[in-house]
């Protein structure tokens, strides 16, 4: 199954509900891929407003 | 930011593996970025190139680390993907590149920037029927906005 991205927080989730924001609004149509390992030290995470490690999509339709 | 060259279409797999290794072996890699427009490359946010070199050892499809580093400002534009309809204007001639009308030429009648959709009319159609397609499903052939 293709991974889905949460429309709220852009996190790539495997189930039917986003574990972080509990949103069920997921989309298979996403592009751009970011893996955040250390959100505190990362400028990419800071720029994207991400404060939890994980996999994210840059754009979710 | 350092750039890792990868096999085309394996960028996400490489990013996942590097992330996995970085977590396991406690390498100081902070983030990995795979923009869709950059085929065959993964951007790695790390303080030193040696860390990246070490992390890609044994990762399949990861070829090499490009010499030199980029500043965050240089890659920042990848973080805000531009809408798919940028560069498409009303009246432009486009070719549909996917869907049931693949290969057909059409003229753009309306552009919806928020939905990233465009409404087109096919040249080949007997009667003009407006068709709404996604902005990334067309290729712009000519931008002239002179009505025929």
N, CA and C atoms of all chains as a GROMACS GRO file, in nm:
protein
  627
    1UNK      N    1   0.084  -0.120   0.000
    1UNK     CA    2   0.000   0.000   0.000
    1UNK      C    3   0.088   0.126   0.000
    2UNK      N    4   0.049   0.221  -0.081
    2UNK     CA    5   0.129   0.344  -0.083
    2UNK      C    6   0.105   0.423   0.046
    3UNK      N    7   0.210   0.486   0.091
    3UNK     CA    8   0.198   0.565   0.213
    3UNK      C    9   0.109   0.686   0.190
    4UNK      N   10   0.043   0.728   0.296
    4UNK     CA   11  -0.042   0.845   0.287
    4UNK      C   12   0.015   0.957   0.374
    5UNK      N   13  -0.016   1.078   0.336
    5UNK     CA   14   0.033   1.193   0.413
    5UNK      C   15  -0.085   1.263   0.480
    6UNK      N   16  -0.062   1.309   0.602
    6UNK     CA   17  -0.165   1.382   0.677
    6UNK      C   18  -0.177   1.522   0.619
    7UNK      N   19  -0.299   1.564   0.590
    7UNK     CA   20  -0.319   1.697   0.531
    7UNK      C   21  -0.292   1.808   0.634
    8UNK      N   22  -0.302   1.774   0.763
    8UNK     CA   23  -0.283   1.876   0.867
    8UNK      C   24  -0.135   1.899   0.894
    9UNK      N   25  -0.063   1.790   0.928
    9UNK     CA   26   0.076   1.808   0.971
    9UNK      C   27   0.177   1.760   0.868
   10UNK      N   28   0.132   1.709   0.754
   10UNK     CA   29   0.218   1.662   0.644
   10UNK      C   30   0.299   1.537   0.678
   11UNK      N   31   0.271   1.475   0.792
   11UNK     CA   32   0.346   1.356   0.831
   11UNK      C   33   0.303   1.236   0.746
   12UNK      N   34   0.399   1.153   0.708
   12UNK     CA   35   0.367   1.033   0.632
   12UNK      C   36   0.322   0.927   0.732
   13UNK      N   37   0.199   0.877   0.715
   13UNK     CA   38   0.145   0.781   0.812
   13UNK      C   39   0.114   0.649   0.742
   14UNK      N   40   0.118   0.542   0.820
   14UNK     CA   41   0.092   0.411   0.762
   14UNK      C   42  -0.052   0.364   0.787
   15UNK      N   43  -0.112   0.408   0.896
   15UNK     CA   44  -0.249   0.363   0.927
   15UNK      C   45  -0.355   0.449   0.861
   16UNK      N   46  -0.473   0.453   0.924
   16UNK     CA   47  -0.583   0.530   0.867
   16UNK      C   48  -0.601   0.665   0.937
   17UNK      N   49  -0.531   0.681   1.048
   17UNK     CA   50  -0.541   0.805   1.125
   17UNK      C   51  -0.400   0.853   1.158
   18UNK      N   52  -0.380   0.984   1.153
   18UNK     CA   53  -0.248   1.038   1.188
   18UNK      C   54  -0.226   1.022   1.339
   19UNK      N   55  -0.116   0.957   1.380
   19UNK     CA   56  -0.095   0.935   1.524
   19UNK      C   57  -0.064   1.063   1.601
   20UNK      N   58  -0.024   1.168   1.533
   20UNK     CA   59   0.016   1.291   1.602
   20UNK      C   60  -0.103   1.386   1.619
   21UNK      N   61  -0.171   1.417   1.509
   21UNK     CA   62  -0.280   1.513   1.523
   21UNK      C   63  -0.417   1.446   1.519
   22UNK      N   64  -0.419   1.313   1.519
   22UNK     CA   65  -0.542   1.232   1.518
   22UNK      C   66  -0.638   1.269   1.405
   23UNK      N   67  -0.583   1.324   1.299
   23UNK     CA   68  -0.669   1.362   1.187
   23UNK      C   69  -0.684   1.241   1.094
   24UNK      N   70  -0.804   1.225   1.039
   24UNK     CA   71  -0.826   1.116   0.944
   24UNK      C   72  -0.820   1.169   0.801
   25UNK      N   73  -0.782   1.296   0.788
   25UNK     CA   74  -0.774   1.356   0.655
   25UNK      C   75  -0.636   1.324   0.596
   26UNK      N   76  -0.630   1.211   0.528
   26UNK     CA   77  -0.502   1.167   0.469
   26UNK      C   78  -0.511   1.174   0.317
   27UNK      N   79  -0.396   1.183   0.254
   27UNK     CA   80  -0.395   1.189   0.108
   27UNK      C   81  -0.281   1.106   0.051
   28UNK      N   82  -0.312   1.036  -0.058
   28UNK     CA   83  -0.208   0.960  -0.126
   28UNK      C   84  -0.133   1.048  -0.225
   29UNK      N   85  -0.189   1.166  -0.250
   29UNK     CA   86  -0.133   1.256  -0.349
   29UNK      C   87  -0.042   1.358  -0.280
   30UNK      N   88   0.080   1.319  -0.262
   30UNK     CA   89   0.174   1.412  -0.198
   30UNK      C   90   0.307   1.408  -0.274
   31UNK      N   91   0.388   1.510  -0.254
   31UNK     CA   92   0.518   1.512  -0.321
   31UNK      C   93   0.622   1.579  -0.231
   32UNK      N   94   0.747   1.554  -0.262
   32UNK     CA   95   0.857   1.605  -0.180
   32UNK      C   96   0.865   1.523  -0.053
   33UNK      N   97   0.984   1.486  -0.013
   33UNK     CA   98   0.999   1.394   0.100
   33UNK      C   99   1.107   1.445   0.194
   34UNK      N  100   1.077   1.451   0.322
   34UNK     CA  101   1.174   1.498   0.420
   34UNK      C  102   1.178   1.399   0.536
   35UNK      N  103   1.298   1.364   0.580
   35UNK     CA  104   1.312   1.282   0.701
   35UNK      C  105   1.379   1.370   0.805
   36UNK      N  106   1.311   1.393   0.915
   36UNK     CA  107   1.368   1.474   1.023
   36UNK      C  108   1.416   1.377   1.131
   37UNK      N  109   1.543   1.386   1.164
   37UNK     CA  110   1.600   1.297   1.267
   37UNK      C  111   1.615   1.375   1.399
   38UNK      N  112   1.673   1.496   1.387
   38UNK     CA  113   1.695   1.577   1.507
   38UNK      C  114   1.626   1.713   1.488
   39UNK      N  115   1.499   1.723   1.526
   39UNK     CA  116   1.425   1.847   1.498
   39UNK      C  117   1.482   1.970   1.569
   40UNK      N  118   1.549   1.948   1.682
   40UNK     CA  119   1.601   2.064   1.756
   40UNK      C  120   1.721   2.127   1.684
   41UNK      N  121   1.805   2.042   1.623
   41UNK     CA  122   1.926   2.095   1.560
   41UNK      C  123   1.910   2.121   1.412
   42UNK      N  124   1.795   2.090   1.357
   42UNK     CA  125   1.780   2.098   1.213
   42UNK      C  126   1.718   2.230   1.166
   43UNK      N  127   1.782   2.292   1.069
   43UNK     CA  128   1.729   2.416   1.013
   43UNK      C  129   1.609   2.387   0.923
   44UNK      N  130   1.612   2.271   0.859
   44UNK     CA  131   1.501   2.231   0.772
   44UNK      C  132   1.374   2.217   0.857
   45UNK      N  133   1.387   2.150   0.972
   45UNK     CA  134   1.273   2.130   1.062
   45UNK      C  135   1.221   2.264   1.112
   46UNK      N  136   1.315   2.353   1.146
   46UNK     CA  137   1.278   2.484   1.197
   46UNK      C  138   1.200   2.563   1.091
   47UNK      N  139   1.251   2.557   0.968
   47UNK     CA  140   1.187   2.631   0.857
   47UNK      C  141   1.048   2.576   0.827
   48UNK      N  142   1.032   2.441   0.843
   48UNK     CA  143   0.903   2.379   0.814
   48UNK      C  144   0.811   2.379   0.936
   49UNK      N  145   0.863   2.423   1.049
   49UNK     CA  146   0.784   2.426   1.171
   49UNK      C  147   0.756   2.287   1.228
   50UNK      N  148   0.853   2.197   1.210
   50UNK     CA  149   0.836   2.060   1.257
   50UNK      C  150   0.912   2.045   1.389
   51UNK      N  151   0.846   1.988   1.491
   51UNK     CA  152   0.921   1.967   1.616
   51UNK      C  153   0.919   1.823   1.664
   52UNK      N  154   0.882   1.732   1.574
   52UNK     CA  155   0.889   1.590   1.607
   52UNK      C  156   0.964   1.517   1.497
   53UNK      N  157   1.050   1.422   1.533
   53UNK     CA  158   1.119   1.348   1.426
   53UNK      C  159   1.022   1.261   1.348
   54UNK      N  160   1.056   1.232   1.227
   54UNK     CA  161   0.969   1.146   1.145
   54UNK      C  162   0.980   1.177   0.997
   55UNK      N  163   0.891   1.116   0.921
   55UNK     CA  164   0.892   1.135   0.776
   55UNK      C  165   0.779   1.230   0.738
   56UNK      N  166   0.808   1.324   0.652
   56UNK     CA  167   0.709   1.425   0.615
   56UNK      C  168   0.705   1.446   0.463
   57UNK      N  169   0.592   1.495   0.415
   57UNK     CA  170   0.580   1.533   0.275
   57UNK      C  171   0.591   1.684   0.266
   58UNK      N  172   0.647   1.735   0.158
   58UNK     CA  173   0.660   1.880   0.143
   58UNK      C  174   0.528   1.941   0.097
   59UNK      N  175   0.457   1.863   0.012
   59UNK     CA  176   0.332   1.917  -0.044
   59UNK      C  177   0.227   1.807  -0.041
   60UNK      N  178   0.110   1.837   0.014
   60UNK     CA  179   0.001   1.739   0.020
   60UNK      C  180  -0.119   1.801  -0.049
   61UNK      N  181  -0.175   1.728  -0.144
   61UNK     CA  182  -0.294   1.779  -0.214
   61UNK      C  183  -0.420   1.723  -0.153
   62UNK      N  184   2.465   2.175   0.442
   62UNK     CA  185   2.392   2.075   0.366
   62UNK      C  186   2.488   2.008   0.268
   63UNK      N  187   2.478   1.875   0.262
   63UNK     CA  188   2.562   1.800   0.168
   63UNK      C  189   2.471   1.724   0.073
   64UNK      N  190   2.525   1.695  -0.043
   64UNK     CA  191   2.444   1.632  -0.147
   64UNK      C  192   2.497   1.491  -0.174
   65UNK      N  193   2.407   1.394  -0.169
   65UNK     CA  194   2.444   1.255  -0.197
   65UNK      C  195   2.385   1.217  -0.332
   66UNK      N  196   2.469   1.164  -0.418
   66UNK     CA  197   2.422   1.121  -0.550
   66UNK      C  198   2.366   0.979  -0.536
   67UNK      N  199   2.250   0.957  -0.595
   67UNK     CA  200   2.188   0.824  -0.583
   67UNK      C  201   2.145   0.775  -0.722
   68UNK      N  202   2.105   0.650  -0.727
   68UNK     CA  203   2.044   0.599  -0.848
   68UNK      C  204   1.909   0.670  -0.866
   69UNK      N  205   1.872   0.700  -0.991
   69UNK     CA  206   1.745   0.768  -1.016
   69UNK      C  207   1.629   0.684  -0.963
   70UNK      N  208   1.530   0.751  -0.907
   70UNK     CA  209   1.408   0.688  -0.852
   70UNK      C  210   1.431   0.608  -0.723
   71UNK      N  211   1.550   0.615  -0.667
   71UNK     CA  212   1.575   0.545  -0.541
   71UNK      C  213   1.602   0.645  -0.429
   72UNK      N  214   1.570   0.772  -0.454
   72UNK     CA  215   1.606   0.877  -0.358
   72UNK      C  216   1.540   0.854  -0.222
   73UNK      N  217   1.411   0.817  -0.222
   73UNK     CA  218   1.342   0.798  -0.094
   73UNK      C  219   1.394   0.678  -0.019
   74UNK      N  220   1.423   0.571  -0.092
   74UNK     CA  221   1.478   0.450  -0.029
   74UNK      C  222   1.613   0.481   0.034
   75UNK      N  223   1.695   0.558  -0.039
   75UNK     CA  224   1.827   0.595   0.013
   75UNK      C  225   1.811   0.682   0.138
   76UNK      N  226   1.721   0.780   0.132
   76UNK     CA  227   1.698   0.868   0.247
   76UNK      C  228   1.653   0.787   0.369
   77UNK      N  229   1.564   0.692   0.347
   77UNK     CA  230   1.516   0.608   0.458
   77UNK      C  231   1.630   0.529   0.520
   78UNK      N  232   1.714   0.470   0.433
   78UNK     CA  233   1.825   0.388   0.484
   78UNK      C  234   1.928   0.472   0.559
   79UNK      N  235   1.959   0.591   0.503
   79UNK     CA  236   2.057   0.678   0.572
   79UNK      C  237   2.001   0.718   0.709
   80UNK      N  238   1.871   0.748   0.714
   80UNK     CA  239   1.808   0.787   0.841
   80UNK      C  240   1.816   0.672   0.942
   81UNK      N  241   1.790   0.552   0.892
   81UNK     CA  242   1.793   0.434   0.978
   81UNK      C  243   1.934   0.414   1.036
   82UNK      N  244   2.035   0.425   0.948
   82UNK     CA  245   2.174   0.406   0.991
   82UNK      C  246   2.215   0.517   1.088
   83UNK      N  247   2.174   0.641   1.056
   83UNK     CA  248   2.210   0.755   1.142
   83UNK      C  249   2.155   0.737   1.283
   84UNK      N  250   2.031   0.685   1.291
   84UNK     CA  251   1.971   0.665   1.424
   84UNK      C  252   2.042   0.554   1.498
   85UNK      N  253   2.070   0.446   1.426
   85UNK     CA  254   2.130   0.328   1.490
   85UNK      C  255   2.273   0.355   1.535
   86UNK      N  256   2.350   0.419   1.448
   86UNK     CA  257   2.492   0.440   1.480
   86UNK      C  258   2.520   0.578   1.536
   87UNK      N  259   2.414   0.651   1.568
   87UNK     CA  260   2.424   0.784   1.631
   87UNK      C  261   2.512   0.881   1.553
   88UNK      N  262   2.496   0.884   1.419
   88UNK     CA  263   2.564   0.985   1.339
   88UNK      C  264   2.488   1.115   1.356
   89UNK      N  265   2.562   1.227   1.349
   89UNK     CA  266   2.496   1.357   1.369
   89UNK      C  267   2.433   1.406   1.238
   90UNK      N  268   2.335   1.332   1.189
   90UNK     CA  269   2.260   1.376   1.071
   90UNK      C  270   2.126   1.427   1.122
   91UNK      N  271   2.092   1.551   1.082
   91UNK     CA  272   1.973   1.613   1.140
   91UNK      C  273   1.848   1.596   1.055
   92UNK      N  274   1.868   1.603   0.925
   92UNK     CA  275   1.751   1.589   0.836
   92UNK      C  276   1.796   1.546   0.698
   93UNK      N  277   1.705   1.484   0.625
   93UNK     CA  278   1.729   1.446   0.486
   93UNK      C  279   1.617   1.502   0.402
   94UNK      N  280   1.652   1.553   0.287
   94UNK     CA  281   1.554   1.620   0.203
   94UNK      C  282   1.556   1.560   0.063
   95UNK      N  283   1.438   1.521   0.015
   95UNK     CA  284   1.429   1.464  -0.121
   95UNK      C  285   1.326   1.546  -0.199
   96UNK      N  286   1.369   1.655  -0.263
   96UNK     CA  287   1.272   1.730  -0.344
   96UNK      C  288   1.244   1.655  -0.475
   97UNK      N  289   1.119   1.658  -0.519
   97UNK     CA  290   1.083   1.585  -0.641
   97UNK      C  291   1.154   1.638  -0.765
   98UNK      N  292   1.186   1.766  -0.762
   98UNK     CA  293   1.248   1.826  -0.882
   98UNK      C  294   1.395   1.786  -0.897
   99UNK      N  295   1.453   1.732  -0.792
   99UNK     CA  296   1.595   1.699  -0.794
   99UNK      C  297   1.611   1.548  -0.807
  100UNK      N  298   1.612   1.500  -0.929
  100UNK     CA  299   1.618   1.356  -0.952
  100UNK      C  300   1.760   1.305  -0.933
  101UNK      N  301   1.774   1.198  -0.856
  101UNK     CA  302   1.906   1.137  -0.840
  101UNK      C  303   1.991   1.197  -0.729
  102UNK      N  304   1.930   1.282  -0.647
  102UNK     CA  305   2.007   1.342  -0.536
  102UNK      C  306   1.926   1.344  -0.408
  103UNK      N  307   1.998   1.331  -0.296
  103UNK     CA  308   1.936   1.346  -0.164
  103UNK      C  309   2.017   1.454  -0.092
  104UNK      N  310   1.949   1.549  -0.030
  104UNK     CA  311   2.018   1.653   0.046
  104UNK      C  312   2.023   1.611   0.192
  105UNK      N  313   2.142   1.621   0.250
  105UNK     CA  314   2.161   1.576   0.388
  105UNK      C  315   2.205   1.694   0.474
  106UNK      N  316   2.134   1.716   0.584
  106UNK     CA  317   2.173   1.823   0.676
  106UNK      C  318   2.259   1.763   0.786
  107UNK      N  319   2.387   1.794   0.781
  107UNK     CA  320   2.483   1.741   0.878
  107UNK      C  321   2.594   1.843   0.895
  108UNK      N  322   2.664   1.842   1.010
  108UNK     CA  323   2.768   1.943   1.031
  108UNK      C  324   2.897   1.921   0.952
  109UNK      N  325   2.928   1.797   0.913
  109UNK     CA  326   3.055   1.772   0.843
  109UNK      C  327   3.038   1.664   0.735
  110UNK      N  328   3.114   1.676   0.626
  110UNK     CA  329   3.098   1.579   0.516
  110UNK      C  330   3.138   1.436   0.555
  111UNK      N  331   3.233   1.425   0.651
  111UNK     CA  332   3.279   1.290   0.691
  111UNK      C  333   3.162   1.209   0.749
  112UNK      N  334   3.075   1.277   0.821
  112UNK     CA  335   2.960   1.210   0.882
  112UNK      C  336   2.873   1.149   0.773
  113UNK      N  337   2.852   1.227   0.667
  113UNK     CA  338   2.767   1.180   0.557
  113UNK      C  339   2.836   1.064   0.485
  114UNK      N  340   2.968   1.080   0.461
  114UNK     CA  341   3.046   0.973   0.396
  114UNK      C  342   3.031   0.843   0.473
  115UNK      N  343   3.044   0.854   0.604
  115UNK     CA  344   3.036   0.735   0.690
  115UNK      C  345   2.897   0.673   0.683
  116UNK      N  346   2.796   0.758   0.685
  116UNK     CA  347   2.658   0.709   0.690
  116UNK      C  348   2.618   0.639   0.561
  117UNK      N  349   2.674   0.679   0.445
  117UNK     CA  350   2.630   0.617   0.320
  117UNK      C  351   2.708   0.490   0.287
  118UNK      N  352   2.806   0.458   0.370
  118UNK     CA  353   2.882   0.334   0.347
  118UNK      C  354   2.788   0.214   0.350
  119UNK      N  355   2.788   0.139   0.245
  119UNK     CA  356   2.707   0.017   0.242
  119UNK      C  357   2.561   0.039   0.209
  120UNK      N  358   2.520   0.165   0.188
  120UNK     CA  359   2.380   0.191   0.151
  120UNK      C  360   2.364   0.165   0.001
  121UNK      N  361   2.280   0.069  -0.036
  121UNK     CA  362   2.262   0.045  -0.179
  121UNK      C  363   2.200   0.166  -0.248
  122UNK      N  364   2.239   0.190  -0.369
  122UNK     CA  365   2.192   0.301  -0.454
  122UNK      C  366   2.247   0.438  -0.415
  123UNK      N  367   2.319   0.447  -0.303
  123UNK     CA  368   2.384   0.574  -0.268
  123UNK      C  369   2.522   0.570  -0.333
  124UNK      N  370   2.548   0.662  -0.425
  124UNK     CA  371   2.673   0.654  -0.501
  124UNK      C  372   2.788   0.727  -0.432
  125UNK      N  373   2.774   0.857  -0.414
  125UNK     CA  374   2.884   0.932  -0.354
  125UNK      C  375   2.831   1.063  -0.295
  126UNK      N  376   2.920   1.126  -0.216
  126UNK     CA  377   2.885   1.258  -0.162
  126UNK      C  378   2.950   1.360  -0.255
  127UNK      N  379   2.873   1.456  -0.301
  127UNK     CA  380   2.927   1.560  -0.389
  127UNK      C  381   3.021   1.648  -0.307
  128UNK      N  382   3.138   1.679  -0.365
  128UNK     CA  383   3.235   1.759  -0.292
  128UNK      C  384   3.182   1.900  -0.266
  129UNK      N  385   3.210   1.952  -0.150
  129UNK     CA  386   3.162   2.087  -0.116
  129UNK      C  387   3.027   2.082  -0.048
  130UNK      N  388   2.990   2.194   0.010
  130UNK     CA  389   2.861   2.196   0.079
  130UNK      C  390   2.777   2.314   0.028
  131UNK      N  391   2.647   2.308   0.057
  131UNK     CA  392   2.560   2.419   0.020
  131UNK      C  393   2.510   2.484   0.147
  132UNK      N  394   2.479   2.611   0.139
  132UNK     CA  395   2.422   2.677   0.256
  132UNK      C  396   2.273   2.646   0.259
  133UNK      N  397   2.213   2.669   0.375
  133UNK     CA  398   2.069   2.642   0.389
  133UNK      C  399   1.990   2.732   0.294
  134UNK      N  400   2.038   2.855   0.276
  134UNK     CA  401   1.967   2.951   0.190
  134UNK      C  402   1.960   2.900   0.046
  135UNK      N  403   2.065   2.827   0.005
  135UNK     CA  404   2.068   2.776  -0.133
  135UNK      C  405   1.964   2.667  -0.159
  136UNK      N  406   1.927   2.594  -0.056
  136UNK     CA  407   1.832   2.484  -0.076
  136UNK      C  408   1.693   2.518  -0.020
  137UNK      N  409   1.681   2.635   0.040
  137UNK     CA  410   1.556   2.672   0.106
  137UNK      C  411   1.437   2.671   0.010
  138UNK      N  412   1.461   2.707  -0.116
  138UNK     CA  413   1.350   2.715  -0.212
  138UNK      C  414   1.287   2.579  -0.238
  139UNK      N  415   1.360   2.470  -0.212
  139UNK     CA  416   1.303   2.336  -0.230
  139UNK      C  417   1.193   2.308  -0.128
  140UNK      N  418   1.197   2.381  -0.016
  140UNK     CA  419   1.102   2.354   0.093
  140UNK      C  420   0.964   2.413   0.066
  141UNK      N  421   0.957   2.507  -0.026
  141UNK     CA  422   0.825   2.564  -0.061
  141UNK      C  423   0.798   2.532  -0.208
  142UNK      N  424   0.739   2.415  -0.235
  142UNK     CA  425   0.714   2.378  -0.375
  142UNK      C  426   0.615   2.475  -0.438
  143UNK      N  427   0.648   2.518  -0.559
  143UNK     CA  428   0.557   2.614  -0.624
  143UNK      C  429   0.438   2.540  -0.682
  144UNK      N  430   0.321   2.606  -0.689
  144UNK     CA  431   0.202   2.540  -0.742
  144UNK      C  432   0.224   2.491  -0.884
  145UNK      N  433   0.156   2.379  -0.919
  145UNK     CA  434   0.177   2.315  -1.048
  145UNK      C  435   0.131   2.401  -1.165
  146UNK      N  436   0.048   2.503  -1.137
  146UNK     CA  437  -0.005   2.582  -1.248
  146UNK      C  438   0.080   2.705  -1.280
  147UNK      N  439   0.192   2.718  -1.210
  147UNK     CA  440   0.279   2.833  -1.238
  147UNK      C  441   0.330   2.822  -1.381
  148UNK      N  442   0.322   2.929  -1.455
  148UNK     CA  443   0.370   2.928  -1.594
  148UNK      C  444   0.261   2.895  -1.693
  149UNK      N  445   0.142   2.858  -1.645
  149UNK     CA  446   0.031   2.830  -1.736
  149UNK      C  447  -0.061   2.952  -1.737
  150UNK      N  448  -0.082   3.008  -1.852
  150UNK     CA  449  -0.168   3.126  -1.860
  150UNK      C  450  -0.289   3.094  -1.946
  151UNK      N  451  -0.393   3.171  -1.928
  151UNK     CA  452  -0.514   3.152  -2.010
  151UNK      C  453  -0.480   3.181  -2.155
  152UNK      N  454  -0.523   3.090  -2.241
  152UNK     CA  455  -0.494   3.106  -2.383
  152UNK      C  456  -0.373   3.026  -2.429
  153UNK      N  457  -0.296   2.974  -2.334
  153UNK     CA  458  -0.178   2.896  -2.370
  153UNK      C  459  -0.219   2.764  -2.435
  154UNK      N  460  -0.132   2.712  -2.520
  154UNK     CA  461  -0.157   2.584  -2.584
  154UNK      C  462  -0.081   2.478  -2.503
  155UNK      N  463  -0.154   2.373  -2.462
  155UNK     CA  464  -0.091   2.270  -2.379
  155UNK      C  465  -0.116   2.132  -2.441
  156UNK      N  466  -0.034   2.038  -2.397
  156UNK     CA  467  -0.055   1.899  -2.437
  156UNK      C  468  -0.087   1.822  -2.310
  157UNK      N  469  -0.193   1.743  -2.312
  157UNK     CA  470  -0.227   1.661  -2.195
  157UNK      C  471  -0.130   1.543  -2.190
  158UNK      N  472  -0.071   1.518  -2.074
  158UNK     CA  473   0.031   1.413  -2.068
  158UNK      C  474  -0.015   1.292  -1.988
  159UNK      N  475  -0.137   1.295  -1.934
  159UNK     CA  476  -0.188   1.174  -1.870
  159UNK      C  477  -0.341   1.179  -1.868
  160UNK      N  478  -0.401   1.069  -1.833
  160UNK     CA  479  -0.547   1.062  -1.832
  160UNK      C  480  -0.599   1.016  -1.968
  161UNK      N  481  -0.734   1.010  -1.983
  161UNK     CA  482  -0.793   0.957  -2.106
  161UNK      C  483  -0.761   1.040  -2.230
  162UNK      N  484  -0.726   1.168  -2.212
  162UNK     CA  485  -0.697   1.253  -2.328
  162UNK      C  486  -0.547   1.270  -2.349
  163UNK      N  487  -0.468   1.177  -2.301
  163UNK     CA  488  -0.322   1.184  -2.313
  163UNK      C  489  -0.282   1.202  -2.460
  164UNK      N  490  -0.192   1.298  -2.481
  164UNK     CA  491  -0.144   1.322  -2.617
  164UNK      C  492  -0.224   1.426  -2.693
  165UNK      N  493  -0.340   1.464  -2.642
  165UNK     CA  494  -0.425   1.562  -2.710
  165UNK      C  495  -0.375   1.703  -2.682
  166UNK      N  496  -0.391   1.789  -2.780
  166UNK     CA  497  -0.356   1.931  -2.763
  166UNK      C  498  -0.482   2.006  -2.720
  167UNK      N  499  -0.462   2.110  -2.643
  167UNK     CA  500  -0.577   2.186  -2.596
  167UNK      C  501  -0.537   2.331  -2.568
  168UNK      N  502  -0.639   2.416  -2.560
  168UNK     CA  503  -0.612   2.555  -2.523
  168UNK      C  504  -0.667   2.580  -2.383
  169UNK      N  505  -0.590   2.652  -2.303
  169UNK     CA  506  -0.629   2.678  -2.164
  169UNK      C  507  -0.737   2.786  -2.160
  170UNK      N  508  -0.846   2.755  -2.091
  170UNK     CA  509  -0.956   2.851  -2.081
  170UNK      C  510  -0.958   2.919  -1.945
  171UNK      N  511  -0.920   2.845  -1.842
  171UNK     CA  512  -0.927   2.898  -1.706
  171UNK      C  513  -0.818   2.834  -1.621
  172UNK      N  514  -0.762   2.910  -1.531
  172UNK     CA  515  -0.659   2.858  -1.441
  172UNK      C  516  -0.705   2.878  -1.297
  173UNK      N  517  -0.712   2.770  -1.220
  173UNK     CA  518  -0.749   2.779  -1.079
  173UNK      C  519  -0.624   2.754  -0.996
  174UNK      N  520  -0.566   2.862  -0.945
  174UNK     CA  521  -0.438   2.850  -0.875
  174UNK      C  522  -0.452   2.776  -0.743
  175UNK      N  523  -0.561   2.801  -0.669
  175UNK     CA  524  -0.575   2.739  -0.537
  175UNK      C  525  -0.594   2.588  -0.548
  176UNK      N  526  -0.673   2.544  -0.646
  176UNK     CA  527  -0.696   2.400  -0.664
  176UNK      C  528  -0.589   2.336  -0.750
  177UNK      N  529  -0.502   2.418  -0.808
  177UNK     CA  530  -0.398   2.372  -0.900
  177UNK      C  531  -0.459   2.295  -1.017
  178UNK      N  532  -0.570   2.347  -1.066
  178UNK     CA  533  -0.639   2.283  -1.178
  178UNK      C  534  -0.651   2.383  -1.293
  179UNK      N  535  -0.660   2.331  -1.414
  179UNK     CA  536  -0.686   2.419  -1.528
  179UNK      C  537  -0.801   2.361  -1.610
  180UNK      N  538  -0.875   2.449  -1.672
  180UNK     CA  539  -0.984   2.405  -1.759
  180UNK      C  540  -0.939   2.428  -1.904
  181UNK      N  541  -0.948   2.324  -1.984
  181UNK     CA  542  -0.900   2.334  -2.122
  181UNK      C  543  -1.010   2.292  -2.220
  182UNK      N  544  -0.989   2.329  -2.344
  182UNK     CA  545  -1.077   2.283  -2.452
  182UNK      C  546  -0.990   2.214  -2.555
  183UNK      N  547  -1.026   2.091  -2.589
  183UNK     CA  548  -0.945   2.014  -2.683
  183UNK      C  549  -0.960   2.068  -2.825
  184UNK      N  550  -0.850   2.068  -2.899
  184UNK     CA  551  -0.854   2.115  -3.038
  184UNK      C  552  -0.933   2.017  -3.126
  185UNK      N  553  -0.918   1.890  -3.098
  185UNK     CA  554  -0.974   1.787  -3.185
  185UNK      C  555  -1.125   1.769  -3.167
  186UNK      N  556  -1.179   1.822  -3.058
  186UNK     CA  557  -1.320   1.799  -3.030
  186UNK      C  558  -1.410   1.869  -3.132
  187UNK      N  559  -1.519   1.803  -3.170
  187UNK     CA  560  -1.612   1.861  -3.268
  187UNK      C  561  -1.682   1.983  -3.208
  188UNK      N  562  -1.725   1.967  -3.085
  188UNK     CA  563  -1.788   2.079  -3.015
  188UNK      C  564  -1.699   2.113  -2.895
  189UNK      N  565  -1.684   2.241  -2.863
  189UNK     CA  566  -1.596   2.276  -2.751
  189UNK      C  567  -1.650   2.229  -2.616
  190UNK      N  568  -1.583   2.134  -2.557
  190UNK     CA  569  -1.624   2.085  -2.425
  190UNK      C  570  -1.513   2.120  -2.327
  191UNK      N  571  -1.547   2.196  -2.222
  191UNK     CA  572  -1.442   2.228  -2.125
  191UNK      C  573  -1.408   2.107  -2.038
  192UNK      N  574  -1.281   2.082  -2.023
  192UNK     CA  575  -1.235   1.970  -1.941
  192UNK      C  576  -1.143   2.027  -1.834
  193UNK      N  577  -1.167   1.988  -1.709
  193UNK     CA  578  -1.080   2.034  -1.601
  193UNK      C  579  -0.978   1.926  -1.569
  194UNK      N  580  -0.852   1.964  -1.575
  194UNK     CA  581  -0.745   1.867  -1.545
  194UNK      C  582  -0.649   1.929  -1.444
  195UNK      N  583  -0.568   1.844  -1.385
  195UNK     CA  584  -0.469   1.892  -1.288
  195UNK      C  585  -0.354   1.963  -1.360
  196UNK      N  586  -0.302   2.063  -1.292
  196UNK     CA  587  -0.196   2.144  -1.353
  196UNK      C  588  -0.072   2.066  -1.389
  197UNK      N  589  -0.044   1.958  -1.315
  197UNK     CA  590   0.076   1.881  -1.346
  197UNK      C  591   0.050   1.772  -1.450
  198UNK      N  592  -0.072   1.768  -1.505
  198UNK     CA  593  -0.102   1.670  -1.608
  198UNK      C  594  -0.090   1.727  -1.749
  199UNK      N  595  -0.038   1.848  -1.758
  199UNK     CA  596  -0.021   1.907  -1.890
  199UNK      C  597   0.122   1.958  -1.909
  200UNK      N  598   0.156   1.971  -2.036
  200UNK     CA  599   0.286   2.030  -2.070
  200UNK      C  600   0.255   2.152  -2.157
  201UNK      N  601   0.316   2.265  -2.120
  201UNK     CA  602   0.288   2.388  -2.194
  201UNK      C  603   0.365   2.384  -2.326
  202UNK      N  604   0.295   2.404  -2.437
  202UNK     CA  605   0.360   2.403  -2.568
  202UNK      C  606   0.392   2.545  -2.613
  203UNK      N  607   0.294   2.635  -2.600
  203UNK     CA  608   0.325   2.774  -2.632
  203UNK      C  609   0.242   2.862  -2.542
  204UNK      N  610   0.304   2.973  -2.504
  204UNK     CA  611   0.238   3.057  -2.404
  204UNK      C  612   0.158   3.170  -2.466
  205UNK      N  613   0.151   3.174  -2.600
  205UNK     CA  614   0.085   3.289  -2.662
  205UNK      C  615  -0.063   3.292  -2.623
  206UNK      N  616  -0.110   3.409  -2.588
  206UNK     CA  617  -0.248   3.419  -2.543
  206UNK      C  618  -0.338   3.483  -2.650
  207UNK      N  619  -0.296   3.470  -2.775
  207UNK     CA  620  -0.377   3.522  -2.886
  207UNK      C  621  -0.486   3.419  -2.917
  208UNK      N  622  -0.609   3.461  -2.910
  208UNK     CA  623  -0.720   3.368  -2.936
  208UNK      C  624  -0.728   3.338  -3.086
  209UNK      N  625  -0.753   3.211  -3.119
  209UNK     CA  626  -0.766   3.174  -3.262
  209UNK      C  627  -0.903   3.210  -3.314
   0.00000   0.00000   0.00000
